[in-house]
Amino acid sequence: MHWVLDVSMNEDECQIYKNNGAENLAYLRHMSLNMLQKEPTKLSIVGKRKRCLMNPAFLEKVLIAGLCAPTK
């Protein structure tokens, strides 16, 4: 999981160390990675992130897929 976070979201490049900032951002990265993985489009994680930036409708699909997906 760490390798995917580092490659797709440059987690090792983050320079936030004050208080709980690094831990909070790590939680947000994990959540966003899980949402991107649950969205069924056959794109890479980086491709899905870029598409979310450019297309609000796709961002909505990712959020719905991440929030409404059944948990085990």
Predicted model as a PDB file, atoms N, CA, C, CB and O in Angstrom, pLDDT in the B-factor column:
MODEL        1                                                                  
ATOM      1  N   MET A   1       0.828  -1.190   0.000  1.00 54.00           N  
ATOM      2  CA  MET A   1       0.000   0.000   0.000  1.00 54.00           C  
ATOM      3  C   MET A   1       0.873   1.254   0.000  1.00 54.00           C  
ATOM      4  CB  MET A   1      -0.942  -0.002   1.210  1.00 54.00           C  
ATOM      5  O   MET A   1       0.539   2.234  -0.665  1.00 54.00           O  
ATOM      6  N   HIS A   2       1.982   1.235   0.734  1.00 58.00           N  
ATOM      7  CA  HIS A   2       2.835   2.418   0.782  1.00 58.00           C  
ATOM      8  C   HIS A   2       3.412   2.737  -0.591  1.00 58.00           C  
ATOM      9  CB  HIS A   2       3.963   2.218   1.791  1.00 58.00           C  
ATOM     10  O   HIS A   2       3.522   3.906  -0.961  1.00 58.00           O  
ATOM     11  N   TRP A   3       3.781   1.704  -1.349  1.00 60.00           N  
ATOM     12  CA  TRP A   3       4.354   1.935  -2.669  1.00 60.00           C  
ATOM     13  C   TRP A   3       3.346   2.631  -3.570  1.00 60.00           C  
ATOM     14  CB  TRP A   3       4.810   0.614  -3.300  1.00 60.00           C  
ATOM     15  O   TRP A   3       3.708   3.551  -4.304  1.00 60.00           O  
ATOM     16  N   VAL A   4       2.090   2.210  -3.526  1.00 70.00           N  
ATOM     17  CA  VAL A   4       1.054   2.829  -4.352  1.00 70.00           C  
ATOM     18  C   VAL A   4       0.855   4.279  -3.947  1.00 70.00           C  
ATOM     19  CB  VAL A   4      -0.271   2.056  -4.237  1.00 70.00           C  
ATOM     20  O   VAL A   4       0.723   5.150  -4.807  1.00 70.00           O  
ATOM     21  N   LEU A   5       0.831   4.546  -2.653  1.00 67.00           N  
ATOM     22  CA  LEU A   5       0.680   5.922  -2.185  1.00 67.00           C  
ATOM     23  C   LEU A   5       1.869   6.777  -2.606  1.00 67.00           C  
ATOM     24  CB  LEU A   5       0.522   5.954  -0.664  1.00 67.00           C  
ATOM     25  O   LEU A   5       1.694   7.932  -2.993  1.00 67.00           O  
ATOM     26  N   ASP A   6       3.056   6.231  -2.536  1.00 60.00           N  
ATOM     27  CA  ASP A   6       4.241   7.000  -2.896  1.00 60.00           C  
ATOM     28  C   ASP A   6       4.272   7.287  -4.393  1.00 60.00           C  
ATOM     29  CB  ASP A   6       5.507   6.253  -2.476  1.00 60.00           C  
ATOM     30  O   ASP A   6       4.571   8.410  -4.800  1.00 60.00           O  
ATOM     31  N   VAL A   7       3.967   6.288  -5.212  1.00 65.00           N  
ATOM     32  CA  VAL A   7       4.026   6.468  -6.657  1.00 65.00           C  
ATOM     33  C   VAL A   7       2.893   7.366  -7.152  1.00 65.00           C  
ATOM     34  CB  VAL A   7       3.968   5.114  -7.359  1.00 65.00           C  
ATOM     35  O   VAL A   7       3.131   8.267  -7.956  1.00 65.00           O  
ATOM     36  N   SER A   8       1.681   7.137  -6.690  1.00 68.00           N  
ATOM     37  CA  SER A   8       0.539   7.874  -7.233  1.00 68.00           C  
ATOM     38  C   SER A   8       0.333   9.238  -6.580  1.00 68.00           C  
ATOM     39  CB  SER A   8      -0.711   7.056  -7.075  1.00 68.00           C  
ATOM     40  O   SER A   8      -0.197  10.148  -7.218  1.00 68.00           O  
ATOM     41  N   MET A   9       0.739   9.397  -5.329  1.00 68.00           N  
ATOM     42  CA  MET A   9       0.463  10.653  -4.627  1.00 68.00           C  
ATOM     43  C   MET A   9       1.706  11.309  -4.038  1.00 68.00           C  
ATOM     44  CB  MET A   9      -0.528  10.408  -3.531  1.00 68.00           C  
ATOM     45  O   MET A   9       1.589  12.273  -3.282  1.00 68.00           O  
ATOM     46  N   ASN A  10       2.888  10.808  -4.369  1.00 66.00           N  
ATOM     47  CA  ASN A  10       4.159  11.381  -3.903  1.00 66.00           C  
ATOM     48  C   ASN A  10       4.177  11.580  -2.385  1.00 66.00           C  
ATOM     49  CB  ASN A  10       4.419  12.718  -4.600  1.00 66.00           C  
ATOM     50  O   ASN A  10       4.534  12.652  -1.897  1.00 66.00           O  
ATOM     51  N   GLU A  11       3.799  10.561  -1.660  1.00 65.00           N  
ATOM     52  CA  GLU A  11       3.692  10.676  -0.213  1.00 65.00           C  
ATOM     53  C   GLU A  11       5.040  10.978   0.446  1.00 65.00           C  
ATOM     54  CB  GLU A  11       3.115   9.400   0.361  1.00 65.00           C  
ATOM     55  O   GLU A  11       5.091  11.712   1.433  1.00 65.00           O  
ATOM     56  N   ASP A  12       6.122  10.424  -0.085  1.00 63.00           N  
ATOM     57  CA  ASP A  12       7.438  10.660   0.508  1.00 63.00           C  
ATOM     58  C   ASP A  12       7.918  12.095   0.317  1.00 63.00           C  
ATOM     59  CB  ASP A  12       8.449   9.705  -0.086  1.00 63.00           C  
ATOM     60  O   ASP A  12       8.811  12.543   1.036  1.00 63.00           O  
ATOM     61  N   GLU A  13       7.346  12.819  -0.634  1.00 66.00           N  
ATOM     62  CA  GLU A  13       7.746  14.197  -0.910  1.00 66.00           C  
ATOM     63  C   GLU A  13       7.096  15.198   0.049  1.00 66.00           C  
ATOM     64  CB  GLU A  13       7.394  14.557  -2.341  1.00 66.00           C  
ATOM     65  O   GLU A  13       7.497  16.362   0.089  1.00 66.00           O  
ATOM     66  N   CYS A  14       6.110  14.764   0.811  1.00 67.00           N  
ATOM     67  CA  CYS A  14       5.379  15.655   1.705  1.00 67.00           C  
ATOM     68  C   CYS A  14       6.309  16.173   2.805  1.00 67.00           C  
ATOM     69  CB  CYS A  14       4.160  14.928   2.322  1.00 67.00           C  
ATOM     70  O   CYS A  14       7.008  15.397   3.457  1.00 67.00           O  
ATOM     71  N   GLN A  15       6.307  17.486   3.002  1.00 70.00           N  
ATOM     72  CA  GLN A  15       7.182  18.090   4.002  1.00 70.00           C  
ATOM     73  C   GLN A  15       6.399  18.685   5.169  1.00 70.00           C  
ATOM     74  CB  GLN A  15       8.038  19.163   3.361  1.00 70.00           C  
ATOM     75  O   GLN A  15       6.852  19.635   5.807  1.00 70.00           O  
ATOM     76  N   ILE A  16       5.247  18.134   5.439  1.00 70.00           N  
ATOM     77  CA  ILE A  16       4.442  18.609   6.560  1.00 70.00           C  
ATOM     78  C   ILE A  16       4.760  17.744   7.770  1.00 70.00           C  
ATOM     79  CB  ILE A  16       2.912  18.571   6.224  1.00 70.00           C  
ATOM     80  O   ILE A  16       4.499  16.540   7.767  1.00 70.00           O  
ATOM     81  N   TYR A  17       5.317  18.350   8.789  1.00 71.00           N  
ATOM     82  CA  TYR A  17       5.720  17.611   9.987  1.00 71.00           C  
ATOM     83  C   TYR A  17       5.133  18.177  11.270  1.00 71.00           C  
ATOM     84  CB  TYR A  17       7.215  17.597  10.092  1.00 71.00           C  
ATOM     85  O   TYR A  17       5.243  17.549  12.323  1.00 71.00           O  
ATOM     86  N   LYS A  18       4.514  19.345  11.206  1.00 76.00           N  
ATOM     87  CA  LYS A  18       4.065  20.024  12.401  1.00 76.00           C  
ATOM     88  C   LYS A  18       2.793  19.393  12.965  1.00 76.00           C  
ATOM     89  CB  LYS A  18       3.835  21.489  12.105  1.00 76.00           C  
ATOM     90  O   LYS A  18       1.842  19.124  12.231  1.00 76.00           O  
ATOM     91  N   ASN A  19       2.790  19.165  14.252  1.00 82.00           N  
ATOM     92  CA  ASN A  19       1.650  18.599  14.981  1.00 82.00           C  
ATOM     93  C   ASN A  19       1.182  17.295  14.336  1.00 82.00           C  
ATOM     94  CB  ASN A  19       0.489  19.609  15.032  1.00 82.00           C  
ATOM     95  O   ASN A  19       1.987  16.390  14.118  1.00 82.00           O  
ATOM     96  N   ASN A  20      -0.103  17.192  14.031  1.00 82.00           N  
ATOM     97  CA  ASN A  20      -0.657  15.966  13.449  1.00 82.00           C  
ATOM     98  C   ASN A  20      -0.904  16.103  11.954  1.00 82.00           C  
ATOM     99  CB  ASN A  20      -1.954  15.594  14.148  1.00 82.00           C  
ATOM    100  O   ASN A  20      -1.646  15.304  11.381  1.00 82.00           O  
ATOM    101  N   GLY A  21      -0.311  17.080  11.320  1.00 78.00           N  
ATOM    102  CA  GLY A  21      -0.558  17.342   9.910  1.00 78.00           C  
ATOM    103  C   GLY A  21      -0.212  16.182   9.005  1.00 78.00           C  
ATOM    104  O   GLY A  21      -0.987  15.847   8.108  1.00 78.00           O  
ATOM    105  N   ALA A  22       0.937  15.559   9.220  1.00 76.00           N  
ATOM    106  CA  ALA A  22       1.362  14.445   8.371  1.00 76.00           C  
ATOM    107  C   ALA A  22       0.415  13.256   8.521  1.00 76.00           C  
ATOM    108  CB  ALA A  22       2.802  14.023   8.717  1.00 76.00           C  
ATOM    109  O   ALA A  22       0.062  12.606   7.537  1.00 76.00           O  
ATOM    110  N   GLU A  23       0.012  12.979   9.744  1.00 81.00           N  
ATOM    111  CA  GLU A  23      -0.904  11.868   9.985  1.00 81.00           C  
ATOM    112  C   GLU A  23      -2.282  12.136   9.373  1.00 81.00           C  
ATOM    113  CB  GLU A  23      -1.037  11.612  11.488  1.00 81.00           C  
ATOM    114  O   GLU A  23      -2.895  11.235   8.801  1.00 81.00           O  
ATOM    115  N   ASN A  24      -2.761  13.368   9.494  1.00 83.00           N  
ATOM    116  CA  ASN A  24      -4.063  13.727   8.917  1.00 83.00           C  
ATOM    117  C   ASN A  24      -4.033  13.609   7.399  1.00 83.00           C  
ATOM    118  CB  ASN A  24      -4.463  15.156   9.326  1.00 83.00           C  
ATOM    119  O   ASN A  24      -4.977  13.094   6.799  1.00 83.00           O  
ATOM    120  N   LEU A  25      -2.957  14.082   6.770  1.00 81.00           N  
ATOM    121  CA  LEU A  25      -2.853  13.966   5.317  1.00 81.00           C  
ATOM    122  C   LEU A  25      -2.735  12.511   4.886  1.00 81.00           C  
ATOM    123  CB  LEU A  25      -1.654  14.762   4.805  1.00 81.00           C  
ATOM    124  O   LEU A  25      -3.246  12.137   3.831  1.00 81.00           O  
ATOM    125  N   ALA A  26      -2.072  11.691   5.682  1.00 81.00           N  
ATOM    126  CA  ALA A  26      -1.970  10.267   5.358  1.00 81.00           C  
ATOM    127  C   ALA A  26      -3.355   9.628   5.361  1.00 81.00           C  
ATOM    128  CB  ALA A  26      -1.039   9.543   6.360  1.00 81.00           C  
ATOM    129  O   ALA A  26      -3.662   8.817   4.488  1.00 81.00           O  
ATOM    130  N   TYR A  27      -4.195   9.984   6.334  1.00 86.00           N  
ATOM    131  CA  TYR A  27      -5.566   9.460   6.357  1.00 86.00           C  
ATOM    132  C   TYR A  27      -6.344   9.897   5.119  1.00 86.00           C  
ATOM    133  CB  TYR A  27      -6.296   9.926   7.626  1.00 86.00           C  
ATOM    134  O   TYR A  27      -7.058   9.094   4.518  1.00 86.00           O  
ATOM    135  N   LEU A  28      -6.209  11.167   4.735  1.00 86.00           N  
ATOM    136  CA  LEU A  28      -6.907  11.662   3.546  1.00 86.00           C  
ATOM    137  C   LEU A  28      -6.413  10.967   2.282  1.00 86.00           C  
ATOM    138  CB  LEU A  28      -6.726  13.176   3.414  1.00 86.00           C  
ATOM    139  O   LEU A  28      -7.211  10.660   1.397  1.00 86.00           O  
ATOM    140  N   ARG A  29      -5.103  10.713   2.185  1.00 85.00           N  
ATOM    141  CA  ARG A  29      -4.564  10.006   1.020  1.00 85.00           C  
ATOM    142  C   ARG A  29      -5.090   8.583   0.945  1.00 85.00           C  
ATOM    143  CB  ARG A  29      -3.038   9.993   1.064  1.00 85.00           C  
ATOM    144  O   ARG A  29      -5.431   8.099  -0.134  1.00 85.00           O  
ATOM    145  N   HIS A  30      -5.158   7.911   2.090  1.00 86.00           N  
ATOM    146  CA  HIS A  30      -5.695   6.544   2.121  1.00 86.00           C  
ATOM    147  C   HIS A  30      -7.155   6.537   1.674  1.00 86.00           C  
ATOM    148  CB  HIS A  30      -5.567   5.939   3.541  1.00 86.00           C  
ATOM    149  O   HIS A  30      -7.564   5.683   0.888  1.00 86.00           O  
ATOM    150  N   MET A  31      -7.935   7.487   2.176  1.00 88.00           N  
ATOM    151  CA  MET A  31      -9.344   7.552   1.794  1.00 88.00           C  
ATOM    152  C   MET A  31      -9.496   7.813   0.302  1.00 88.00           C  
ATOM    153  CB  MET A  31     -10.063   8.639   2.593  1.00 88.00           C  
ATOM    154  O   MET A  31     -10.306   7.171  -0.368  1.00 88.00           O  
ATOM    155  N   SER A  32      -8.718   8.754  -0.213  1.00 88.00           N  
ATOM    156  CA  SER A  32      -8.845   9.066  -1.643  1.00 88.00           C  
ATOM    157  C   SER A  32      -8.370   7.906  -2.501  1.00 88.00           C  
ATOM    158  CB  SER A  32      -8.053  10.329  -1.990  1.00 88.00           C  
ATOM    159  O   SER A  32      -8.955   7.647  -3.553  1.00 88.00           O  
ATOM    160  N   LEU A  33      -7.320   7.199  -2.081  1.00 89.00           N  
ATOM    161  CA  LEU A  33      -6.854   6.035  -2.833  1.00 89.00           C  
ATOM    162  C   LEU A  33      -7.923   4.948  -2.856  1.00 89.00           C  
ATOM    163  CB  LEU A  33      -5.551   5.488  -2.229  1.00 89.00           C  
ATOM    164  O   LEU A  33      -8.150   4.330  -3.896  1.00 89.00           O  
ATOM    165  N   ASN A  34      -8.574   4.709  -1.735  1.00 88.00           N  
ATOM    166  CA  ASN A  34      -9.633   3.709  -1.675  1.00 88.00           C  
ATOM    167  C   ASN A  34     -10.800   4.084  -2.581  1.00 88.00           C  
ATOM    168  CB  ASN A  34     -10.119   3.538  -0.239  1.00 88.00           C  
ATOM    169  O   ASN A  34     -11.369   3.225  -3.254  1.00 88.00           O  
ATOM    170  N   MET A  35     -11.155   5.365  -2.600  1.00 90.00           N  
ATOM    171  CA  MET A  35     -12.255   5.811  -3.463  1.00 90.00           C  
ATOM    172  C   MET A  35     -11.887   5.650  -4.932  1.00 90.00           C  
ATOM    173  CB  MET A  35     -12.614   7.279  -3.166  1.00 90.00           C  
ATOM    174  O   MET A  35     -12.712   5.208  -5.733  1.00 90.00           O  
ATOM    175  N   LEU A  36     -10.665   6.000  -5.291  1.00 90.00           N  
ATOM    176  CA  LEU A  36     -10.224   5.864  -6.679  1.00 90.00           C  
ATOM    177  C   LEU A  36     -10.193   4.402  -7.103  1.00 90.00           C  
ATOM    178  CB  LEU A  36      -8.843   6.493  -6.865  1.00 90.00           C  
ATOM    179  O   LEU A  36     -10.523   4.084  -8.245  1.00 90.00           O  
ATOM    180  N   GLN A  37      -9.803   3.513  -6.200  1.00 89.00           N  
ATOM    181  CA  GLN A  37      -9.740   2.089  -6.534  1.00 89.00           C  
ATOM    182  C   GLN A  37     -11.129   1.484  -6.677  1.00 89.00           C  
ATOM    183  CB  GLN A  37      -8.954   1.332  -5.472  1.00 89.00           C  
ATOM    184  O   GLN A  37     -11.308   0.544  -7.453  1.00 89.00           O  
ATOM    185  N   LYS A  38     -12.111   1.995  -5.954  1.00 91.00           N  
ATOM    186  CA  LYS A  38     -13.470   1.445  -6.037  1.00 91.00           C  
ATOM    187  C   LYS A  38     -14.223   1.909  -7.277  1.00 91.00           C  
ATOM    188  CB  LYS A  38     -14.254   1.829  -4.805  1.00 91.00           C  
ATOM    189  O   LYS A  38     -15.215   1.289  -7.660  1.00 91.00           O  
ATOM    190  N   GLU A  39     -13.773   2.981  -7.907  1.00 90.00           N  
ATOM    191  CA  GLU A  39     -14.409   3.465  -9.129  1.00 90.00           C  
ATOM    192  C   GLU A  39     -14.049   2.506 -10.260  1.00 90.00           C  
ATOM    193  CB  GLU A  39     -13.963   4.933  -9.464  1.00 90.00           C  
ATOM    194  O   GLU A  39     -12.866   2.233 -10.463  1.00 90.00           O  
ATOM    195  N   PRO A  40     -15.037   1.978 -11.013  1.00 90.00           N  
ATOM    196  CA  PRO A  40     -14.789   0.864 -11.928  1.00 90.00           C  
ATOM    197  C   PRO A  40     -14.116   1.195 -13.264  1.00 90.00           C  
ATOM    198  CB  PRO A  40     -16.055   0.217 -12.210  1.00 90.00           C  
ATOM    199  O   PRO A  40     -13.827   0.273 -14.026  1.00 90.00           O  
ATOM    200  N   THR A  41     -13.858   2.454 -13.580  1.00 89.00           N  
ATOM    201  CA  THR A  41     -13.231   2.801 -14.853  1.00 89.00           C  
ATOM    202  C   THR A  41     -11.832   2.191 -14.937  1.00 89.00           C  
ATOM    203  CB  THR A  41     -13.163   4.336 -15.026  1.00 89.00           C  
ATOM    204  O   THR A  41     -11.093   2.182 -13.952  1.00 89.00           O  
ATOM    205  N   LYS A  42     -11.471   1.682 -16.119  1.00 92.00           N  
ATOM    206  CA  LYS A  42     -10.178   1.035 -16.319  1.00 92.00           C  
ATOM    207  C   LYS A  42      -9.104   2.075 -16.645  1.00 92.00           C  
ATOM    208  CB  LYS A  42     -10.268  -0.015 -17.444  1.00 92.00           C  
ATOM    209  O   LYS A  42      -8.637   2.161 -17.781  1.00 92.00           O  
ATOM    210  N   LEU A  43      -8.724   2.850 -15.654  1.00 91.00           N  
ATOM    211  CA  LEU A  43      -7.646   3.820 -15.761  1.00 91.00           C  
ATOM    212  C   LEU A  43      -6.689   3.602 -14.602  1.00 91.00           C  
ATOM    213  CB  LEU A  43      -8.193   5.277 -15.771  1.00 91.00           C  
ATOM    214  O   LEU A  43      -7.036   2.964 -13.608  1.00 91.00           O  
ATOM    215  N   SER A  44      -5.484   4.137 -14.737  1.00 90.00           N  
ATOM    216  CA  SER A  44      -4.557   4.089 -13.621  1.00 90.00           C  
ATOM    217  C   SER A  44      -5.020   5.068 -12.535  1.00 90.00           C  
ATOM    218  CB  SER A  44      -3.112   4.419 -14.091  1.00 90.00           C  
ATOM    219  O   SER A  44      -5.862   5.932 -12.781  1.00 90.00           O  
ATOM    220  N   ILE A  45      -4.466   4.922 -11.355  1.00 88.00           N  
ATOM    221  CA  ILE A  45      -4.816   5.822 -10.256  1.00 88.00           C  
ATOM    222  C   ILE A  45      -4.442   7.258 -10.622  1.00 88.00           C  
ATOM    223  CB  ILE A  45      -4.105   5.393  -8.946  1.00 88.00           C  
ATOM    224  O   ILE A  45      -5.210   8.188 -10.376  1.00 88.00           O  
ATOM    225  N   VAL A  46      -3.267   7.429 -11.208  1.00 88.00           N  
ATOM    226  CA  VAL A  46      -2.832   8.771 -11.618  1.00 88.00           C  
ATOM    227  C   VAL A  46      -3.765   9.325 -12.686  1.00 88.00           C  
ATOM    228  CB  VAL A  46      -1.378   8.739 -12.144  1.00 88.00           C  
ATOM    229  O   VAL A  46      -4.107  10.507 -12.652  1.00 88.00           O  
ATOM    230  N   GLY A  47      -4.177   8.497 -13.623  1.00 91.00           N  
ATOM    231  CA  GLY A  47      -5.106   8.935 -14.662  1.00 91.00           C  
ATOM    232  C   GLY A  47      -6.451   9.341 -14.093  1.00 91.00           C  
ATOM    233  O   GLY A  47      -7.049  10.324 -14.530  1.00 91.00           O  
ATOM    234  N   LYS A  48      -6.927   8.577 -13.112  1.00 92.00           N  
ATOM    235  CA  LYS A  48      -8.200   8.927 -12.473  1.00 92.00           C  
ATOM    236  C   LYS A  48      -8.078  10.238 -11.706  1.00 92.00           C  
ATOM    237  CB  LYS A  48      -8.658   7.801 -11.526  1.00 92.00           C  
ATOM    238  O   LYS A  48      -9.005  11.047 -11.713  1.00 92.00           O  
ATOM    239  N   ARG A  49      -6.933  10.457 -11.042  1.00 89.00           N  
ATOM    240  CA  ARG A  49      -6.735  11.718 -10.320  1.00 89.00           C  
ATOM    241  C   ARG A  49      -6.768  12.895 -11.274  1.00 89.00           C  
ATOM    242  CB  ARG A  49      -5.408  11.702  -9.555  1.00 89.00           C  
ATOM    243  O   ARG A  49      -7.397  13.915 -10.987  1.00 89.00           O  
ATOM    244  N   LYS A  50      -6.092  12.760 -12.413  1.00 90.00           N  
ATOM    245  CA  LYS A  50      -6.073  13.845 -13.396  1.00 90.00           C  
ATOM    246  C   LYS A  50      -7.461  14.088 -13.972  1.00 90.00           C  
ATOM    247  CB  LYS A  50      -5.085  13.528 -14.524  1.00 90.00           C  
ATOM    248  O   LYS A  50      -7.863  15.234 -14.172  1.00 90.00           O  
ATOM    249  N   ARG A  51      -8.192  13.014 -14.237  1.00 94.00           N  
ATOM    250  CA  ARG A  51      -9.542  13.165 -14.779  1.00 94.00           C  
ATOM    251  C   ARG A  51     -10.451  13.846 -13.756  1.00 94.00           C  
ATOM    252  CB  ARG A  51     -10.121  11.791 -15.183  1.00 94.00           C  
ATOM    253  O   ARG A  51     -11.318  14.636 -14.130  1.00 94.00           O  
ATOM    254  N   CYS A  52     -10.261  13.546 -12.469  1.00 92.00           N  
ATOM    255  CA  CYS A  52     -11.050  14.209 -11.425  1.00 92.00           C  
ATOM    256  C   CYS A  52     -10.775  15.706 -11.387  1.00 92.00           C  
ATOM    257  CB  CYS A  52     -10.750  13.591 -10.057  1.00 92.00           C  
ATOM    258  O   CYS A  52     -11.683  16.497 -11.131  1.00 92.00           O  
ATOM    259  N   LEU A  53      -9.524  16.102 -11.641  1.00 91.00           N  
ATOM    260  CA  LEU A  53      -9.181  17.518 -11.653  1.00 91.00           C  
ATOM    261  C   LEU A  53      -9.847  18.256 -12.807  1.00 91.00           C  
ATOM    262  CB  LEU A  53      -7.679  17.687 -11.735  1.00 91.00           C  
ATOM    263  O   LEU A  53     -10.238  19.415 -12.663  1.00 91.00           O  
ATOM    264  N   MET A  54      -9.977  17.589 -13.950  1.00 95.00           N  
ATOM    265  CA  MET A  54     -10.475  18.247 -15.147  1.00 95.00           C  
ATOM    266  C   MET A  54     -11.983  18.103 -15.346  1.00 95.00           C  
ATOM    267  CB  MET A  54      -9.765  17.705 -16.340  1.00 95.00           C  
ATOM    268  O   MET A  54     -12.589  18.885 -16.078  1.00 95.00           O  
ATOM    269  N   ASN A  55     -12.589  17.110 -14.700  1.00 94.00           N  
ATOM    270  CA  ASN A  55     -13.980  16.801 -14.983  1.00 94.00           C  
ATOM    271  C   ASN A  55     -14.753  16.625 -13.669  1.00 94.00           C  
ATOM    272  CB  ASN A  55     -14.088  15.527 -15.858  1.00 94.00           C  
ATOM    273  O   ASN A  55     -14.639  15.578 -13.031  1.00 94.00           O  
ATOM    274  N   PRO A  56     -15.528  17.621 -13.256  1.00 94.00           N  
ATOM    275  CA  PRO A  56     -16.281  17.510 -12.007  1.00 94.00           C  
ATOM    276  C   PRO A  56     -17.282  16.351 -12.003  1.00 94.00           C  
ATOM    277  CB  PRO A  56     -17.011  18.801 -11.743  1.00 94.00           C  
ATOM    278  O   PRO A  56     -17.585  15.807 -10.940  1.00 94.00           O  
ATOM    279  N   ALA A  57     -17.794  15.970 -13.162  1.00 95.00           N  
ATOM    280  CA  ALA A  57     -18.734  14.849 -13.217  1.00 95.00           C  
ATOM    281  C   ALA A  57     -18.028  13.541 -12.865  1.00 95.00           C  
ATOM    282  CB  ALA A  57     -19.377  14.750 -14.617  1.00 95.00           C  
ATOM    283  O   ALA A  57     -18.602  12.684 -12.195  1.00 95.00           O  
ATOM    284  N   PHE A  58     -16.782  13.389 -13.317  1.00 94.00           N  
ATOM    285  CA  PHE A  58     -16.023  12.184 -12.969  1.00 94.00           C  
ATOM    286  C   PHE A  58     -15.667  12.187 -11.486  1.00 94.00           C  
ATOM    287  CB  PHE A  58     -14.742  12.081 -13.826  1.00 94.00           C  
ATOM    288  O   PHE A  58     -15.693  11.142 -10.836  1.00 94.00           O  
ATOM    289  N   LEU A  59     -15.336  13.353 -10.953  1.00 93.00           N  
ATOM    290  CA  LEU A  59     -15.071  13.468  -9.518  1.00 93.00           C  
ATOM    291  C   LEU A  59     -16.285  13.024  -8.714  1.00 93.00           C  
ATOM    292  CB  LEU A  59     -14.691  14.914  -9.151  1.00 93.00           C  
ATOM    293  O   LEU A  59     -16.153  12.339  -7.699  1.00 93.00           O  
ATOM    294  N   GLU A  60     -17.461  13.416  -9.171  1.00 94.00           N  
ATOM    295  CA  GLU A  60     -18.695  13.002  -8.501  1.00 94.00           C  
ATOM    296  C   GLU A  60     -18.862  11.483  -8.550  1.00 94.00           C  
ATOM    297  CB  GLU A  60     -19.911  13.689  -9.147  1.00 94.00           C  
ATOM    298  O   GLU A  60     -19.283  10.872  -7.568  1.00 94.00           O  
ATOM    299  N   LYS A  61     -18.531  10.871  -9.698  1.00 93.00           N  
ATOM    300  CA  LYS A  61     -18.608   9.409  -9.815  1.00 93.00           C  
ATOM    301  C   LYS A  61     -17.671   8.723  -8.834  1.00 93.00           C  
ATOM    302  CB  LYS A  61     -18.275   8.969 -11.242  1.00 93.00           C  
ATOM    303  O   LYS A  61     -18.034   7.724  -8.214  1.00 93.00           O  
ATOM    304  N   VAL A  62     -16.465   9.261  -8.694  1.00 93.00           N  
ATOM    305  CA  VAL A  62     -15.492   8.670  -7.764  1.00 93.00           C  
ATOM    306  C   VAL A  62     -15.984   8.799  -6.330  1.00 93.00           C  
ATOM    307  CB  VAL A  62     -14.110   9.345  -7.916  1.00 93.00           C  
ATOM    308  O   VAL A  62     -15.887   7.850  -5.552  1.00 93.00           O  
ATOM    309  N   LEU A  63     -16.507   9.958  -5.977  1.00 92.00           N  
ATOM    310  CA  LEU A  63     -17.015  10.153  -4.617  1.00 92.00           C  
ATOM    311  C   LEU A  63     -18.187   9.236  -4.324  1.00 92.00           C  
ATOM    312  CB  LEU A  63     -17.430  11.601  -4.408  1.00 92.00           C  
ATOM    313  O   LEU A  63     -18.272   8.668  -3.236  1.00 92.00           O  
ATOM    314  N   ILE A  64     -19.090   9.086  -5.281  1.00 91.00           N  
ATOM    315  CA  ILE A  64     -20.235   8.197  -5.082  1.00 91.00           C  
ATOM    316  C   ILE A  64     -19.769   6.760  -4.966  1.00 91.00           C  
ATOM    317  CB  ILE A  64     -21.242   8.337  -6.232  1.00 91.00           C  
ATOM    318  O   ILE A  64     -20.262   6.018  -4.116  1.00 91.00           O  
ATOM    319  N   ALA A  65     -18.823   6.351  -5.811  1.00 90.00           N  
ATOM    320  CA  ALA A  65     -18.314   4.980  -5.750  1.00 90.00           C  
ATOM    321  C   ALA A  65     -17.628   4.717  -4.411  1.00 90.00           C  
ATOM    322  CB  ALA A  65     -17.334   4.716  -6.909  1.00 90.00           C  
ATOM    323  O   ALA A  65     -17.758   3.631  -3.845  1.00 90.00           O  
ATOM    324  N   GLY A  66     -16.906   5.702  -3.913  1.00 87.00           N  
ATOM    325  CA  GLY A  66     -16.195   5.520  -2.643  1.00 87.00           C  
ATOM    326  C   GLY A  66     -17.089   5.555  -1.427  1.00 87.00           C  
ATOM    327  O   GLY A  66     -16.850   4.839  -0.454  1.00 87.00           O  
ATOM    328  N   LEU A  67     -18.110   6.375  -1.473  1.00 87.00           N  
ATOM    329  CA  LEU A  67     -18.977   6.524  -0.301  1.00 87.00           C  
ATOM    330  C   LEU A  67     -20.113   5.515  -0.266  1.00 87.00           C  
ATOM    331  CB  LEU A  67     -19.548   7.913  -0.263  1.00 87.00           C  
ATOM    332  O   LEU A  67     -20.589   5.166   0.814  1.00 87.00           O  
ATOM    333  N   CYS A  68     -20.556   5.040  -1.420  1.00 86.00           N  
ATOM    334  CA  CYS A  68     -21.708   4.143  -1.480  1.00 86.00           C  
ATOM    335  C   CYS A  68     -21.320   2.688  -1.680  1.00 86.00           C  
ATOM    336  CB  CYS A  68     -22.626   4.568  -2.584  1.00 86.00           C  
ATOM    337  O   CYS A  68     -22.193   1.823  -1.752  1.00 86.00           O  
ATOM    338  N   ALA A  69     -20.030   2.403  -1.773  1.00 65.00           N  
ATOM    339  CA  ALA A  69     -19.599   1.024  -1.991  1.00 65.00           C  
ATOM    340  C   ALA A  69     -19.844   0.199  -0.738  1.00 65.00           C  
ATOM    341  CB  ALA A  69     -18.109   0.970  -2.389  1.00 65.00           C  
ATOM    342  O   ALA A  69     -19.616   0.679   0.372  1.00 65.00           O  
ATOM    343  N   PRO A  70     -20.302  -1.027  -0.899  1.00 68.00           N  
ATOM    344  CA  PRO A  70     -20.528  -1.878   0.287  1.00 68.00           C  
ATOM    345  C   PRO A  70     -19.202  -2.261   0.934  1.00 68.00           C  
ATOM    346  CB  PRO A  70     -21.317  -3.156  -0.097  1.00 68.00           C  
ATOM    347  O   PRO A  70     -18.220  -2.521   0.238  1.00 68.00           O  
ATOM    348  N   THR A  71     -19.174  -2.296   2.235  1.00 64.00           N  
ATOM    349  CA  THR A  71     -17.970  -2.714   2.957  1.00 64.00           C  
ATOM    350  C   THR A  71     -18.106  -4.147   3.397  1.00 64.00           C  
ATOM    351  CB  THR A  71     -17.708  -1.811   4.169  1.00 64.00           C  
ATOM    352  O   THR A  71     -19.214  -4.649   3.585  1.00 64.00           O  
ATOM    353  N   LYS A  72     -16.992  -4.798   3.560  1.00 61.00           N  
ATOM    354  CA  LYS A  72     -17.000  -6.214   3.959  1.00 61.00           C  
ATOM    355  C   LYS A  72     -16.808  -6.356   5.444  1.00 61.00           C  
ATOM    356  CB  LYS A  72     -15.916  -6.994   3.223  1.00 61.00           C  
ATOM    357  O   LYS A  72     -16.788  -7.473   5.960  1.00 61.00           O  
TER     358      LYS A  72                                                      
ENDMDL                                                                          
END                                                                             
